[in-house]
Amino acid sequence: MEDYTQDGTVDLKGNPVRRSKMGGWRACSYFVAYEVFERMAYYGISSNLIIYLITMLHQGTVTSSNNVTNWVGTTWVLPVVGAYIADAHFGRYLTFVVSSIIYFIGMFLLTLSVSLPSLRPPTCNDPKLVNCEKASTFQLAFFYGALYIIAIGTGGTKPNISTMGADQFDDFNPKEKTLKLSFFNWWFFSIFIGTLFANSLLVYLQDNVGWTLGYALPTLGLAISIAVFLAGTPFYRHKVPAGSPFTKMAKVIVASVRKWNVPLPKDVKQLYELGLDEYSTKGKFMIDSTPTLKFLNKACVKTGNTSPWMLCSVTQVEETKQMLRMIPILTATLVPSTMITQVGTLFVKQGTTLDRRIGNFEVPPASLSGFVTISMLVCVVLYDQYFVPMVRRFTRNPRGVTLLQRMGIGIIIHIVIMLIASLTEKYRLQVAKDHGLVESGGHVPITIFILLPQYVLMGIADAFLEVGKIEFFYDQAPESMKSMGTSYSMTSLGLGSFLSSFLLSNVARLTENRDHRGWILNNLNASHLDYYYAFFTILNLLNFIFFLFVAKLYVYKAEVSNSMKILQDEL
């Protein structure tokens, strides 16, 4: 019996899983291969989307940027729905498979949209877009319909694929727990392998060969990724759906409010809790009562009414506390998420104004995103192989540093990124002025590689913040709400994208009304993007102060197993 996992995982038929035959890195290799091809598909669309909107659909800077960030925001917010469906009803595997099919349909329709002349307006070479024919209502409806079908598909795949990957390791086995601590580092490594291909070859094909081939290849890549995932099915461990996390949390909150005036007992053992057998037979974990968010403990005070909306177990209350405690941390990640959206919008637009020639070769503006990928790949390897082993000798922490410390380093780097971006843009505008290019909006005689520092630093920031963020929300979520916890990480990216749209629209409107020379115009040479980036620098600094405050107050959840204690003792 020792070969069976102890974390409640089962196979597709519901039978207990043998550790030696299923799960581990053998199963994860299929998830990693899937993610390489899927990220190639997703970033093959999103990385260069702003260029398609400007050059083919003839949209302005603010409109195209906001359309990109609104779509990206939707793709990152919908995982909350996908996580709910997986945790409450169909499980992660089935939710993922159905969502993948929807995803592929959206990619296929999008490829048709960019391929058929009847689905886009005539070509126009006016750089100011004044005399260009706009896309018709039907053309826009078809294009955005395909994009948002993709968003629905990714809503079911994103929160479940990484969660399923982490589920392949048994928390109760110290050896597998060690492997799990590195999982998210290598998970992001696989993501950025696919992203690198998208930001280099696919972007080049879209700009220089054609949008049909540039979108058909990622569609093919997605089909391959789905096939790879299905091929690994016999090796996967599965978590049984544990019921709606929203309903569980709602019951706790409602019960607490309804028993507002009921006093808490001095002894927490008097609070209502299910028997240990109730949890062990269902592969769940009992959680002891904690003093944080003490008001919610009223939900498990016995009053004679046993309605689930009046009486909740201690474990159910603690699960709710865990999800609520993470919300301030999620809030502190919104501003950095807003910075990430600039890579696919304003950073790309900046690149179109610069000298992109290397001999006879012209660098596609969106391809610089590849340097985000490269720096991130290098940083993740250095972090996992050198930084963690070195630091944990001093901290006695198997992770090297805590998850919040890792995220904090990333937030600091975001401050530096926007400061450098502001100074770089200030220099670009000065050169444009010196060469009389302000009104014409012509190409500024500076190499596009002047933007390289902000791209490289963004990759380093991702290695700390984005990897740390998804591991934090997965690790700190209750065992029965792991998909929901993972979706927190994606929700922060989605809300950050919507925040980007809000800030860009309002800053453009307010500054243009004030001095008739707005900070963000279609002609960047006549804009003041340097002011906008300086504003972001200040915003990131204030956000870092807020992060320090909420991180100081945060209480990590107790481990469900003693694996971390064993690893600490070994150190």
C-alpha positions in Angstrom: 0.0 0.0 0.0 3.0 2.3 0.5 3.2 2.8 -3.3 -0.2 4.6 -3.4 -0.3 8.4 -3.2 -1.6 9.9 0.0 -3.0 13.2 -1.4 -6.4 11.8 -2.6 -5.5 11.6 -6.3 -7.2 9.0 -8.5 -7.2 7.8 -12.1 -9.9 8.6 -14.6 -12.0 5.6 -13.3 -11.8 6.9 -9.7 -9.3 4.3 -8.4 -6.4 5.3 -6.1 -3.1 6.1 -7.9 0.1 4.1 -7.6 3.0 6.6 -7.3 5.4 4.5 -9.4 3.1 4.2 -12.4 1.4 7.6 -12.7 2.2 11.3 -12.0 5.6 12.8 -11.4 7.7 14.3 -14.1 6.7 11.5 -16.5 3.1 12.9 -16.6 4.3 16.5 -16.4 6.4 16.1 -19.5 3.1 16.0 -21.5 1.9 19.1 -19.8 5.2 20.9 -20.6 5.1 19.8 -24.2 1.5 21.0 -24.5 2.4 24.4 -23.0 5.2 24.9 -25.5 2.9 24.6 -28.5 -0.1 26.3 -26.8 2.0 29.4 -25.8 3.3 29.5 -29.3 -0.3 29.7 -30.5 -1.5 32.3 -27.9 1.5 34.6 -28.2 1.5 34.1 -32.0 -1.7 36.1 -31.9 -1.3 38.5 -29.0 2.3 39.6 -29.5 1.7 41.3 -32.9 -2.1 41.9 -32.5 -1.6 45.7 -32.2 0.2 45.8 -35.5 -2.6 43.9 -37.2 -5.2 46.3 -35.7 -3.2 49.4 -36.9 -2.1 48.2 -40.3 -5.0 46.0 -41.4 -8.0 47.3 -39.5 -6.8 50.9 -39.5 -7.2 51.7 -35.8 -5.4 54.5 -33.9 -2.9 54.1 -31.1 -5.3 54.4 -28.1 -8.1 52.4 -29.8 -5.8 49.5 -30.9 -4.0 49.4 -27.6 -7.2 49.3 -25.6 -8.6 46.6 -27.9 -5.6 44.5 -27.3 -5.6 45.0 -23.5 -9.4 44.4 -23.3 -9.0 41.1 -25.1 -6.0 40.1 -23.1 -7.8 41.1 -19.9 -10.7 38.9 -20.8 -8.5 35.9 -21.5 -7.0 36.3 -18.1 -10.2 37.0 -16.1 -12.3 34.1 -17.6 -10.0 31.5 -15.9 -12.0 32.2 -12.7 -15.0 30.7 -14.5 -13.0 27.8 -15.8 -11.6 27.1 -12.4 -15.1 27.2 -10.8 -16.4 24.7 -13.4 -13.5 22.4 -12.8 -13.5 22.5 -9.0 -17.3 22.4 -8.7 -18.6 20.1 -11.5 -16.6 18.4 -14.2 -13.0 18.2 -12.8 -9.9 19.7 -14.4 -9.4 17.1 -17.1 -12.8 17.2 -18.7 -13.0 21.0 -18.4 -9.7 21.3 -20.0 -10.5 19.0 -23.0 -13.8 20.7 -23.8 -12.2 24.2 -23.5 -9.3 23.1 -25.8 -11.8 22.3 -28.5 -13.5 25.8 -28.1 -10.0 27.3 -28.2 -9.1 25.6 -31.5 -12.4 26.7 -33.1 -11.6 30.3 -32.2 -8.1 30.0 -33.7 -9.5 28.5 -36.9 -12.0 31.3 -37.3 -9.4 33.9 -36.6 -7.1 32.5 -39.3 -10.1 32.7 -41.8 -10.6 36.4 -40.7 -7.1 37.4 -41.6 -7.0 35.3 -44.7 -10.1 36.2 -46.7 -10.1 39.7 -48.3 -13.9 40.0 -47.7 -13.3 39.9 -44.0 -11.0 42.9 -43.8 -10.9 46.5 -45.2 -8.8 47.4 -48.3 -5.0 48.0 -47.7 -4.1 51.6 -46.8 -0.6 53.1 -46.6 -1.5 56.4 -44.9 0.7 56.5 -41.7 -1.8 58.9 -40.0 -4.8 56.6 -40.9 -6.8 59.7 -41.9 -7.9 58.6 -45.3 -8.1 54.8 -44.6 -11.4 52.9 -45.0 -12.5 51.5 -41.7 -13.5 47.9 -41.2 -17.3 47.2 -41.6 -19.5 46.1 -38.7 -19.5 42.5 -40.0 -15.8 42.4 -40.5 -15.2 43.6 -36.9 -17.8 41.2 -35.5 -16.2 38.2 -37.2 -12.7 39.2 -36.1 -13.6 40.0 -32.5 -16.0 37.1 -32.3 -13.1 34.7 -33.1 -10.8 36.5 -30.6 -13.3 36.2 -27.8 -14.1 32.5 -28.6 -10.4 32.0 -28.0 -10.7 33.9 -24.7 -13.5 31.5 -23.7 -11.4 28.5 -24.6 -8.4 29.8 -22.7 -10.6 30.5 -19.7 -11.0 26.7 -19.3 -7.4 25.7 -20.2 -5.2 28.2 -18.3 -6.3 27.6 -14.7 -6.4 23.8 -15.1 -3.3 22.8 -17.0 -0.8 24.3 -14.5 -2.9 23.0 -11.6 -3.0 19.5 -13.1 0.7 19.7 -13.5 1.3 20.5 -9.9 -1.2 17.8 -8.9 1.2 15.2 -10.3 3.3 15.5 -7.2 2.3 14.1 -3.8 2.7 16.6 -1.0 3.0 13.8 1.6 6.1 12.4 -0.1 9.3 14.5 0.6 11.0 13.5 -2.6 8.0 14.5 -4.7 7.5 17.6 -2.6 11.1 18.7 -3.5 10.3 18.2 -7.2 7.1 20.2 -6.8 9.1 23.2 -5.4 10.8 23.5 -8.8 7.8 22.7 -10.9 6.6 26.2 -11.5 10.1 27.4 -12.5 10.3 24.8 -15.2 6.7 25.3 -16.1 7.4 28.9 -16.9 10.5 27.8 -18.7 8.3 25.8 -21.1 5.9 28.7 -21.5 8.6 31.0 -22.7 10.1 28.4 -25.1 6.8 28.6 -27.0 6.7 32.4 -26.5 10.2 32.8 -27.9 9.2 31.0 -31.1 6.1 33.1 -31.4 8.0 36.4 -30.8 10.7 35.6 -33.4 9.6 33.4 -36.3 5.8 33.9 -36.2 6.1 37.7 -35.8 8.6 37.8 -38.7 6.3 35.8 -40.9 3.3 38.0 -40.1 5.2 41.2 -40.9 7.1 40.0 -44.0 5.3 36.9 -45.5 1.7 37.3 -44.6 -0.9 37.1 -41.9 -2.4 33.9 -43.3 0.7 31.8 -42.7 1.5 33.7 -39.5 -1.9 32.7 -38.0 -2.2 29.2 -39.6 1.0 28.0 -38.0 -0.1 28.8 -34.4 -3.5 27.2 -35.2 -1.6 24.0 -36.2 0.6 24.3 -33.1 -2.5 24.4 -30.9 -3.8 21.2 -32.6 -0.5 19.5 -31.9 -0.6 20.6 -28.3 -4.1 19.1 -27.8 -2.9 15.9 -29.3 0.1 15.7 -27.0 -2.0 16.4 -23.9 -4.5 13.6 -24.8 -1.6 11.2 -25.5 -0.5 11.5 -21.9 -3.9 10.7 -20.4 -3.0 7.2 -19.1 -0.3 8.7 -16.8 -2.2 11.6 -15.2 -3.3 11.8 -11.6 -6.7 13.5 -11.0 -8.4 15.4 -8.2 -12.0 14.7 -7.6 -14.3 17.8 -7.9 -15.0 19.0 -4.4 -18.0 21.2 -4.9 -18.5 24.9 -5.7 -15.8 27.0 -4.0 -18.0 30.1 -4.3 -20.9 28.3 -2.6 -18.7 27.1 0.2 -17.3 30.6 0.8 -20.8 32.2 0.6 -22.1 29.8 3.3 -19.3 30.8 5.7 -19.9 34.5 5.1 -23.7 34.3 5.4 -23.5 32.2 8.5 -21.1 34.6 10.1 -23.3 37.6 9.4 -26.4 35.9 10.6 -24.7 35.0 13.9 -23.3 38.5 14.3 -24.3 38.7 18.0 -23.4 35.2 18.9 -20.3 35.1 21.2 -17.3 33.0 20.3 -16.3 30.3 22.8 -13.0 30.6 24.5 -12.0 27.1 23.6 -11.8 26.5 19.8 -12.5 22.8 20.4 -16.1 23.8 21.1 -16.5 25.0 17.4 -18.2 22.6 15.0 -16.0 20.3 13.0 -16.6 17.1 11.1 -15.0 13.8 12.2 -11.6 12.9 11.0 -13.0 9.9 9.2 -15.3 12.2 7.1 -12.2 13.8 5.6 -9.9 10.7 5.3 -12.5 8.7 3.3 -12.9 11.5 0.8 -9.2 12.3 0.5 -9.6 15.7 2.1 -7.7 17.5 4.8 -8.8 18.8 8.2 -7.6 22.3 9.0 -7.2 23.6 12.6 -8.9 26.9 13.6 -6.7 30.1 13.3 -7.1 33.5 15.0 -7.0 35.5 11.7 -10.3 36.9 10.4 -11.7 35.8 13.7 -15.2 37.0 12.9 -15.7 34.2 10.4 -15.3 31.7 13.2 -18.8 32.6 14.2 -20.0 30.4 11.3 -18.9 27.3 13.2 -20.5 28.3 16.6 -23.1 25.7 17.5 -26.6 27.3 18.0 -28.9 24.4 17.4 -29.6 25.3 13.8 -27.7 22.8 11.5 -28.6 24.4 8.2 -25.4 24.7 6.0 -26.2 28.4 5.7 -26.1 28.7 9.5 -23.4 26.1 10.6 -20.1 25.5 8.8 -17.2 23.3 9.9 -13.9 24.7 11.1 -12.2 23.4 8.0 -14.7 25.1 5.7 -14.2 28.4 7.5 -10.4 28.1 7.3 -10.6 27.4 3.6 -12.6 30.6 3.1 -10.1 32.5 5.2 -7.3 31.2 3.0 -8.9 32.5 -0.2 -9.8 35.9 1.4 -6.4 36.4 2.9 -4.9 36.3 -0.6 -7.0 39.1 -2.0 -4.8 42.0 -0.7 -1.8 40.2 -2.3 -3.7 39.9 -5.6 -4.5 43.6 -5.4 -0.9 44.4 -5.0 -0.1 42.6 -8.3 -2.5 44.6 -10.5 -0.1 47.5 -11.2 2.8 45.2 -12.3 0.3 43.3 -14.5 -0.5 46.6 -16.1 3.2 47.1 -16.9 3.3 43.7 -18.6 0.6 44.8 -21.0 2.8 47.6 -22.3 5.1 45.0 -23.9 2.5 44.1 -26.4 1.1 47.6 -26.9 3.0 50.8 -26.4 6.5 49.2 -26.4 5.6 47.8 -29.9 4.3 51.1 -31.1 7.5 52.7 -29.9 9.5 50.2 -32.0 7.6 51.2 -35.2 9.1 54.8 -34.9 12.7 53.7 -34.7 15.4 52.5 -37.2 14.8 48.7 -37.5 17.3 47.9 -40.2 20.2 45.4 -39.8 21.8 45.5 -43.2 19.0 44.4 -45.6 16.9 42.9 -42.8 14.2 44.8 -41.0 13.4 43.8 -37.4 9.7 43.4 -36.7 8.8 45.7 -33.8 7.0 43.0 -31.9 10.0 40.6 -32.1 11.8 42.5 -29.4 9.4 40.7 -27.0 11.7 37.7 -27.7 14.2 39.4 -25.4 11.7 39.3 -22.6 11.5 35.6 -23.2 15.3 35.0 -23.4 16.1 37.0 -20.3 13.3 35.2 -18.5 14.5 31.7 -19.6 18.1 32.5 -18.5 16.9 34.0 -15.2 14.7 31.0 -14.3 17.5 28.5 -14.9 20.0 30.6 -12.8 17.4 31.1 -10.1 16.5 27.4 -9.8 20.0 26.0 -10.2 22.2 28.5 -8.4 20.3 31.2 -6.5 18.0 28.8 -4.5 20.8 26.4 -3.5 23.0 29.2 -2.4 20.4 31.2 -0.5 18.7 28.4 1.3 22.0 27.6 3.1 21.4 30.8 5.0 17.6 31.0 5.2 17.0 27.3 5.8 14.0 27.7 3.5 13.7 24.9 0.9 12.5 27.6 -1.6 15.5 29.8 -0.8 13.4 32.9 -0.1 9.7 33.1 0.7 7.2 33.4 -2.1 6.3 37.0 -1.1 10.0 38.0 -1.0 10.4 36.6 -4.5 7.4 38.6 -5.7 8.7 41.7 -3.9 11.9 41.6 -5.9 9.9 41.5 -9.1 7.9 44.5 -8.1 11.1 46.5 -7.4 12.4 45.6 -10.9 9.1 47.0 -12.4 9.9 50.4 -10.8 13.3 50.4 -12.5 11.8 49.3 -15.9 9.4 52.2 -16.1 12.1 54.7 -15.0 14.4 53.4 -17.8 11.5 53.4 -20.3 10.7 57.1 -19.4 14.3 58.2 -19.8 14.7 56.3 -23.1 11.5 57.8 -24.5 12.6 61.3 -23.4 15.8 60.8 -25.4 13.9 59.5 -28.5 11.6 62.5 -28.5 14.6 64.9 -28.3 16.2 63.2 -31.3 12.9 63.5 -33.2 12.8 67.2 -32.4 16.4 67.8 -33.4 15.7 66.2 -36.8 12.4 68.0 -37.4 10.3 64.8 -37.2 7.7 65.9 -34.7 4.9 66.9 -37.1 5.7 64.4 -39.8 5.9 61.4 -37.5 8.8 60.0 -39.5 11.2 57.3 -38.4 13.7 58.6 -35.7 17.3 57.8 -36.6 17.9 55.7 -33.5 18.3 51.9 -33.5 15.3 50.0 -32.2 17.7 48.2 -29.8 17.7 51.2 -27.6 14.5 49.7 -26.2 16.4 46.5 -25.3 17.0 47.3 -21.5 13.2 47.6 -20.8 12.5 44.3 -22.6 15.3 42.4 -20.9 14.4 43.7 -17.4 10.8 42.8 -18.0 11.9 39.2 -18.5 13.9 39.3 -15.2 10.9 40.8 -13.4 8.7 37.9 -14.8 11.1 35.3 -13.5 10.6 36.7 -10.0 7.1 38.1 -9.9 5.1 36.0 -12.4 6.6 32.6 -11.4 6.4 33.5 -7.7 2.8 34.7 -8.1 1.4 31.6 -9.7 3.2 29.4 -7.2 2.0 31.5 -4.3 -1.6 31.4 -5.2 -1.5 27.7 -6.0 0.4 26.9 -2.8 -1.7 29.0 -0.5 -5.1 27.9 -1.8 -6.9 25.2 0.1 -6.5 21.7 -1.3 -10.1 21.6 -2.6 -9.8 25.0 -4.3 -6.4 24.8 -6.2 -7.8 25.7 -9.6 -9.5 28.7 -8.0 -6.2 29.7 -6.4 -4.3 29.4 -9.6 -7.0 31.5 -11.3 -6.1 34.3 -8.9 -2.8 34.7 -10.6 -4.5 35.0 -14.0 -7.1 37.3 -12.7 -4.4 39.7 -11.6 -3.2 39.8 -15.2 -6.7 40.3 -16.6 -7.6 43.1 -14.2 -4.2 44.6 -14.9 -5.0 44.7 -18.6 -8.4 46.3 -17.9 -6.6 48.8 -15.6 -4.2 49.6 -18.5 -7.1 50.3 -20.8 -8.7 52.6 -18.2 -5.5 54.5 -17.5 -4.6 54.9 -21.2 -8.0 56.2 -22.2 -8.3 58.6 -19.4 -4.7 59.9 -19.5 -5.0 60.4 -23.3 -8.4 62.2 -22.9 -7.3 64.4 -19.9 -4.0 65.5 -21.3 -5.3 66.2 -24.8 -8.1 68.4 -23.3 -5.6 70.3 -21.1 -2.9 71.3 -23.6 -4.2 70.0 -27.0 -1.0 67.9 -27.2 -1.9 64.7 -25.5 0.5 62.3 -24.0 -0.6 59.5 -26.3 -1.4 60.4 -29.9 -1.3 58.4 -33.1 1.9 60.3 -33.9 4.2 59.3 -31.1 6.8 61.9 -32.1 4.2 64.6 -31.1 3.2 62.7 -27.9 4.7 62.6 -24.4 5.0 58.9 -23.7 7.9 59.8 -21.4 5.5 61.5 -19.1 3.2 58.5 -19.2 6.0 56.2 -18.3 7.1 58.5 -15.5 3.6 58.3 -14.2 3.9 54.5 -14.2 7.2 54.8 -12.3 5.5 56.7 -9.5 2.5 54.3 -9.6 4.8 51.3 -9.2 6.6 52.9 -6.3 3.4 53.5 -4.4 2.3 50.0 -5.2 5.5 48.6 -3.7 4.8 50.4 -0.5 1.3 48.9 -0.5 2.8 45.5 -1.2 5.2 45.7 1.8 2.2 46.6 4.0 0.0 43.7 2.9 2.9 41.2 2.8 3.8 42.1 6.4 0.2 41.3 7.5 -0.1 38.1 5.5 -0.1 34.8 7.4 1.0 31.7 5.5 -1.3 28.7 5.7 -0.2 25.7 7.6 1.3 22.8 5.5 -1.0 19.8 5.1 1.9 17.4 5.4 5.3 17.4 7.2 7.3 17.2 3.9 8.5 20.9 4.2 9.5 20.2 7.8 11.6 17.2 6.7 13.3 19.3 4.0 14.0 22.1 6.4 15.6 19.6 8.9 17.8 18.2 6.1 19.0 21.8 5.4 
